[in-house]
Amino acid sequence: MRPQSIDTNLAVEIKLIDMIRKLTTSQRMLKSFSLSSTVINLSKRAINRANPNKDKTELDLIFVKLHYGNELADKLKLYLQKTQK
């Protein structure tokens, strides 16, 4: 087997892949959801720390801009402006 990661010992990588293969589909999904949630929360926390004077809407727009691009963030901003009037 060719290593997938340059910084992980091949024996450890093989063991990790074997452990993942033994999980049920629902266990894999739960792990995926948990990891995704952790990444989103860490990202939002970093954005909050970097922009302490912004309100929640502005922070959410920064999140969208960073992760989904300017175009979607601009559309979301327009939508929010229309719906919050």
PATIGU-821760 format. One line per field, with one value per residue: residue number from 0; x, y, z of N, C-alpha, C, O, CB in turn. Coordinates in steps of 0.02 Angstrom, whole numbers, plus 50000, padded with zeros to 5 digits. Glycine has a CB too. Layout:
N
mipa: c(NUM / ...)
n_px: c(X / ...)
n_py: c(Y / ...)
n_pz: c(Z / ...)
ca_px: c(X / ...)
ca_py: c(Y / ...)
ca_pz: c(Z / ...)
c_px: c(X / ...)
c_py: c(Y / ...)
c_pz: c(Z / ...)
o_px: c(X / ...)
o_py: c(Y / ...)
o_pz: c(Z / ...)
cb_px: c(X / ...)
cb_py: c(Y / ...)
cb_pz: c(Z / ...)
***
This chain:
85
mipa: c(0 / 1 / 2 / 3 / 4 / 5 / 6 / 7 / 8 / 9 / 10 / 11 / 12 / 13 / 14 / 15 / 16 / 17 / 18 / 19 / 20 / 21 / 22 / 23 / 24 / 25 / 26 / 27 / 28 / 29 / 30 / 31 / 32 / 33 / 34 / 35 / 36 / 37 / 38 / 39 / 40 / 41 / 42 / 43 / 44 / 45 / 46 / 47 / 48 / 49 / 50 / 51 / 52 / 53 / 54 / 55 / 56 / 57 / 58 / 59 / 60 / 61 / 62 / 63 / 64 / 65 / 66 / 67 / 68 / 69 / 70 / 71 / 72 / 73 / 74 / 75 / 76 / 77 / 78 / 79 / 80 / 81 / 82 / 83 / 84)
n_px: c(50042 / 50026 / 50076 / 49957 / 49976 / 50108 / 50162 / 50129 / 50159 / 50171 / 50122 / 50038 / 49947 / 49889 / 49825 / 49732 / 49652 / 49601 / 49525 / 49429 / 49365 / 49300 / 49196 / 49019 / 48901 / 48821 / 48898 / 49010 / 48950 / 48908 / 49035 / 49084 / 48991 / 49019 / 49155 / 49142 / 49062 / 49148 / 49253 / 49183 / 49142 / 49268 / 49318 / 49224 / 49247 / 49379 / 49357 / 49273 / 49364 / 49457 / 49384 / 49324 / 49235 / 49127 / 48955 / 48840 / 48781 / 48871 / 48984 / 48940 / 48927 / 49061 / 49109 / 49039 / 49092 / 49229 / 49223 / 49137 / 49145 / 49151 / 49043 / 48930 / 48922 / 48894 / 48768 / 48696 / 48705 / 48629 / 48505 / 48480 / 48472 / 48354 / 48258 / 48262 / 48204)
n_py: c(49941 / 50110 / 50253 / 50372 / 50487 / 50598 / 50621 / 50523 / 50370 / 50221 / 50098 / 50140 / 50214 / 50112 / 50039 / 50136 / 50152 / 50024 / 50021 / 50118 / 50056 / 49953 / 50014 / 50042 / 50102 / 50202 / 50239 / 50292 / 50401 / 50476 / 50507 / 50586 / 50693 / 50742 / 50781 / 50879 / 50973 / 51011 / 51072 / 51179 / 51250 / 51284 / 51366 / 51471 / 51519 / 51567 / 51669 / 51752 / 51790 / 51861 / 51967 / 52057 / 52165 / 52152 / 52117 / 51975 / 51945 / 52004 / 51928 / 51803 / 51826 / 51846 / 51718 / 51645 / 51708 / 51672 / 51532 / 51498 / 51591 / 51756 / 51791 / 51716 / 51762 / 51897 / 51887 / 51830 / 51933 / 52034 / 51968 / 51956 / 52091 / 52127 / 52045 / 52081 / 52203)
n_pz: c(50000 / 49959 / 50050 / 50110 / 50176 / 50210 / 50333 / 50423 / 50501 / 50407 / 50457 / 50559 / 50485 / 50406 / 50507 / 50553 / 50439 / 50430 / 50548 / 50517 / 50410 / 50475 / 50540 / 50552 / 50429 / 50484 / 50595 / 50530 / 50468 / 50581 / 50634 / 50529 / 50531 / 50659 / 50648 / 50547 / 50612 / 50715 / 50642 / 50582 / 50698 / 50753 / 50651 / 50652 / 50781 / 50768 / 50675 / 50750 / 50852 / 50777 / 50735 / 50838 / 50854 / 50772 / 50729 / 50748 / 50621 / 50530 / 50560 / 50520 / 50383 / 50348 / 50373 / 50273 / 50160 / 50169 / 50160 / 50056 / 49957 / 49879 / 49794 / 49836 / 49968 / 49947 / 49886 / 49991 / 50084 / 50020 / 50018 / 50157 / 50191 / 50123 / 50186 / 50319 / 50336)
ca_px: c(50000 / 50063 / 50052 / 49914 / 49999 / 50181 / 50185 / 50102 / 50191 / 50129 / 50088 / 49983 / 49897 / 49854 / 49782 / 49677 / 49608 / 49567 / 49475 / 49375 / 49329 / 49259 / 49139 / 48958 / 48887 / 48796 / 48955 / 49050 / 48912 / 48913 / 49103 / 49088 / 48954 / 49055 / 49214 / 49120 / 49040 / 49208 / 49287 / 49142 / 49147 / 49335 / 49322 / 49184 / 49282 / 49436 / 49329 / 49252 / 49423 / 49490 / 49338 / 49285 / 49187 / 49075 / 48896 / 48832 / 48768 / 48934 / 49028 / 48914 / 48945 / 49133 / 49114 / 49016 / 49141 / 49290 / 49213 / 49096 / 49163 / 49122 / 48980 / 48876 / 48918 / 48860 / 48697 / 48667 / 48699 / 48571 / 48445 / 48469 / 48449 / 48285 / 48214 / 48266 / 48174)
ca_py: c(50000 / 50173 / 50297 / 50428 / 50545 / 50598 / 50629 / 50470 / 50305 / 50178 / 50048 / 50175 / 50230 / 50050 / 50024 / 50184 / 50135 / 49962 / 50040 / 50153 / 50006 / 49912 / 50053 / 50037 / 50163 / 50254 / 50262 / 50336 / 50464 / 50513 / 50534 / 50640 / 50750 / 50769 / 50817 / 50939 / 51020 / 51037 / 51118 / 51240 / 51288 / 51313 / 51420 / 51527 / 51546 / 51606 / 51730 / 51794 / 51818 / 51908 / 52023 / 52063 / 52220 / 52138 / 52083 / 51906 / 51943 / 52019 / 51870 / 51750 / 51843 / 51832 / 51644 / 51625 / 51733 / 51632 / 51462 / 51486 / 51641 / 51824 / 51794 / 51692 / 51807 / 51958 / 51870 / 51821 / 51999 / 52066 / 51933 / 51975 / 52160 / 52128 / 52010 / 52110 / 52270)
ca_pz: c(50000 / 49956 / 50102 / 50091 / 50214 / 50215 / 50402 / 50466 / 50493 / 50365 / 50499 / 50593 / 50433 / 50390 / 50564 / 50553 / 50383 / 50449 / 50598 / 50482 / 50370 / 50520 / 50564 / 50513 / 50391 / 50530 / 50634 / 50486 / 50459 / 50643 / 50637 / 50480 / 50557 / 50716 / 50623 / 50512 / 50664 / 50749 / 50596 / 50576 / 50761 / 50758 / 50602 / 50677 / 50839 / 50743 / 50645 / 50807 / 50885 / 50732 / 50722 / 50901 / 50853 / 50723 / 50756 / 50724 / 50549 / 50496 / 50569 / 50477 / 50314 / 50341 / 50368 / 50206 / 50112 / 50173 / 50143 / 49996 / 49907 / 49880 / 49758 / 49879 / 50025 / 49923 / 49877 / 50057 / 50114 / 49990 / 50042 / 50226 / 50192 / 50101 / 50232 / 50386 / 50336)
c_px: c(50044 / 50034 / 50009 / 49938 / 50074 / 50206 / 50157 / 50138 / 50144 / 50091 / 50028 / 49928 / 49856 / 49804 / 49721 / 49627 / 49568 / 49511 / 49415 / 49333 / 49283 / 49198 / 49077 / 48947 / 48863 / 48852 / 49000 / 49016 / 48917 / 48983 / 49111 / 49052 / 48990 / 49116 / 49195 / 49098 / 49099 / 49244 / 49249 / 49148 / 49215 / 49344 / 49284 / 49217 / 49342 / 49412 / 49306 / 49311 / 49457 / 49449 / 49294 / 49231 / 49130 / 49015 / 48889 / 48822 / 48832 / 48983 / 49005 / 48931 / 49019 / 49144 / 49095 / 49067 / 49204 / 49281 / 49176 / 49107 / 49124 / 49053 / 48921 / 48867 / 48881 / 48785 / 48662 / 48657 / 48638 / 48506 / 48429 / 48445 / 48376 / 48238 / 48213 / 48235 / 48105)
c_py: c(50062 / 50219 / 50354 / 50493 / 50542 / 50602 / 50577 / 50404 / 50259 / 50127 / 50079 / 50192 / 50168 / 50032 / 50071 / 50168 / 50072 / 49977 / 50074 / 50103 / 49964 / 49949 / 50039 / 50103 / 50219 / 50281 / 50309 / 50403 / 50507 / 50544 / 50593 / 50702 / 50783 / 50809 / 50882 / 50993 / 51051 / 51088 / 51184 / 51282 / 51320 / 51372 / 51481 / 51560 / 51589 / 51671 / 51778 / 51828 / 51871 / 51970 / 52036 / 52117 / 52210 / 52105 / 52014 / 51901 / 51956 / 51960 / 51812 / 51763 / 51832 / 51757 / 51621 / 51647 / 51690 / 51561 / 51449 / 51539 / 51706 / 51826 / 51772 / 51738 / 51872 / 51945 / 51861 / 51888 / 52036 / 52034 / 51954 / 52047 / 52166 / 52099 / 52041 / 52179 / 52268)
c_pz: c(50000 / 50009 / 50074 / 50123 / 50222 / 50287 / 50450 / 50449 / 50455 / 50407 / 50535 / 50544 / 50414 / 50445 / 50565 / 50497 / 50399 / 50500 / 50565 / 50442 / 50412 / 50547 / 50521 / 50476 / 50437 / 50574 / 50594 / 50477 / 50523 / 50651 / 50590 / 50505 / 50616 / 50695 / 50587 / 50562 / 50699 / 50705 / 50589 / 50640 / 50770 / 50711 / 50627 / 50738 / 50818 / 50712 / 50699 / 50841 / 50842 / 50719 / 50783 / 50900 / 50804 / 50757 / 50724 / 50649 / 50510 / 50501 / 50525 / 50403 / 50300 / 50333 / 50298 / 50153 / 50110 / 50147 / 50078 / 49942 / 49912 / 49849 / 49803 / 49939 / 50006 / 49914 / 49944 / 50091 / 50086 / 50014 / 50114 / 50232 / 50172 / 50153 / 50302 / 50390 / 50365)
o_px: c(50093 / 49973 / 50024 / 49922 / 50101 / 50265 / 50161 / 50145 / 50084 / 50032 / 49975 / 49869 / 49795 / 49748 / 49665 / 49566 / 49509 / 49457 / 49358 / 49271 / 49231 / 49154 / 49083 / 48980 / 48884 / 48853 / 49024 / 49048 / 48928 / 48989 / 49140 / 49078 / 48993 / 49128 / 49228 / 49115 / 49100 / 49265 / 49279 / 49157 / 49220 / 49375 / 49310 / 49216 / 49354 / 49443 / 49319 / 49308 / 49483 / 49475 / 49233 / 49185 / 49088 / 49023 / 48927 / 48850 / 48846 / 49018 / 49047 / 48948 / 49037 / 49184 / 49132 / 49082 / 49229 / 49326 / 49184 / 49080 / 49071 / 49008 / 48870 / 48811 / 48841 / 48744 / 48605 / 48606 / 48600 / 48458 / 48371 / 48402 / 48339 / 48183 / 48166 / 48239 / 48071)
o_py: c(50067 / 50226 / 50381 / 50547 / 50490 / 50588 / 50586 / 50386 / 50257 / 50113 / 50049 / 50184 / 50172 / 50012 / 50049 / 50171 / 50068 / 49950 / 50061 / 50108 / 49941 / 49917 / 50027 / 50153 / 50276 / 50341 / 50359 / 50455 / 50567 / 50602 / 50644 / 50758 / 50845 / 50864 / 50933 / 51051 / 51112 / 51140 / 51238 / 51343 / 51377 / 51423 / 51537 / 51621 / 51642 / 51724 / 51838 / 51887 / 51921 / 52021 / 52028 / 52115 / 52254 / 52069 / 51996 / 51857 / 51921 / 51943 / 51777 / 51717 / 51811 / 51735 / 51582 / 51610 / 51673 / 51533 / 51395 / 51533 / 51710 / 51860 / 51806 / 51751 / 51897 / 51987 / 51883 / 51899 / 52067 / 52069 / 51968 / 52062 / 52205 / 52125 / 52028 / 52211 / 52319)
o_pz: c(50037 / 50014 / 50020 / 50099 / 50240 / 50300 / 50511 / 50391 / 50470 / 50392 / 50541 / 50559 / 50406 / 50431 / 50575 / 50508 / 50384 / 50495 / 50583 / 50440 / 50388 / 50576 / 50461 / 50490 / 50429 / 50590 / 50619 / 50479 / 50518 / 50673 / 50607 / 50500 / 50621 / 50720 / 50596 / 50554 / 50712 / 50730 / 50590 / 50636 / 50794 / 50729 / 50625 / 50745 / 50847 / 50722 / 50695 / 50857 / 50868 / 50696 / 50779 / 50940 / 50796 / 50806 / 50679 / 50616 / 50461 / 50453 / 50496 / 50366 / 50245 / 50291 / 50267 / 50107 / 50057 / 50116 / 50048 / 49886 / 49944 / 49875 / 49807 / 49960 / 50045 / 49933 / 49953 / 50124 / 50123 / 50030 / 50130 / 50274 / 50202 / 50164 / 50340 / 50442 / 50369)
cb_px: c(49952 / 50059 / 50110 / 49842 / 49963 / 50210 / 50166 / 50025 / 50212 / 50173 / 50137 / 50009 / 49931 / 49904 / 49821 / 49705 / 49649 / 49617 / 49506 / 49404 / 49378 / 49302 / 49155 / 48897 / 48834 / 48738 / 48996 / 49061 / 48838 / 48898 / 49155 / 49058 / 48884 / 49076 / 49254 / 49061 / 48994 / 49256 / 49296 / 49068 / 49132 / 49389 / 49294 / 49114 / 49306 / 49476 / 49269 / 49213 / 49472 / 49506 / 49295 / 49332 / 49222 / 49102 / 48832 / 48775 / 48716 / 48967 / 49028 / 48838 / 48927 / 49173 / 49068 / 48947 / 49160 / 49315 / 49177 / 49023 / 49153 / 49168 / 48983 / 48890 / 48989 / 48890 / 48690 / 48712 / 48764 / 48575 / 48456 / 48533 / 48492 / 48278 / 48234 / 48337 / 48171)
cb_py: c(50000 / 50205 / 50326 / 50413 / 50550 / 50656 / 50698 / 50462 / 50275 / 50142 / 50018 / 50240 / 50259 / 49992 / 50030 / 50255 / 50126 / 49912 / 50086 / 50208 / 49961 / 49887 / 50128 / 50021 / 50149 / 50227 / 50202 / 50302 / 50450 / 50467 / 50480 / 50617 / 50728 / 50712 / 50771 / 50922 / 50984 / 50979 / 51085 / 51222 / 51241 / 51260 / 51398 / 51504 / 51490 / 51565 / 51712 / 51752 / 51762 / 51874 / 52008 / 52078 / 52284 / 52093 / 52125 / 51873 / 51995 / 52083 / 51849 / 51744 / 51917 / 51859 / 51610 / 51655 / 51806 / 51630 / 51428 / 51485 / 51612 / 51872 / 51751 / 51620 / 51824 / 51982 / 51806 / 51777 / 52041 / 52061 / 51857 / 51966 / 52203 / 52090 / 51938 / 52114 / 52299)
cb_pz: c(50061 / 49884 / 50142 / 50111 / 50283 / 50175 / 50426 / 50456 / 50562 / 50313 / 50550 / 50627 / 50371 / 50379 / 50631 / 50544 / 50318 / 50479 / 50651 / 50435 / 50333 / 50577 / 50565 / 50559 / 50337 / 50573 / 50660 / 50418 / 50443 / 50703 / 50621 / 50413 / 50580 / 50763 / 50575 / 50465 / 50714 / 50767 / 50527 / 50563 / 50819 / 50744 / 50535 / 50696 / 50885 / 50691 / 50597 / 50858 / 50902 / 50666 / 50660 / 50957 / 50836 / 50665 / 50744 / 50760 / 50530 / 50525 / 50642 / 50485 / 50300 / 50402 / 50420 / 50191 / 50129 / 50244 / 50198 / 50015 / 49840 / 49843 / 49695 / 49902 / 50051 / 49857 / 49835 / 50100 / 50102 / 49913 / 50039 / 50267 / 50145 / 50036 / 50238 / 50409 / 50265)
***
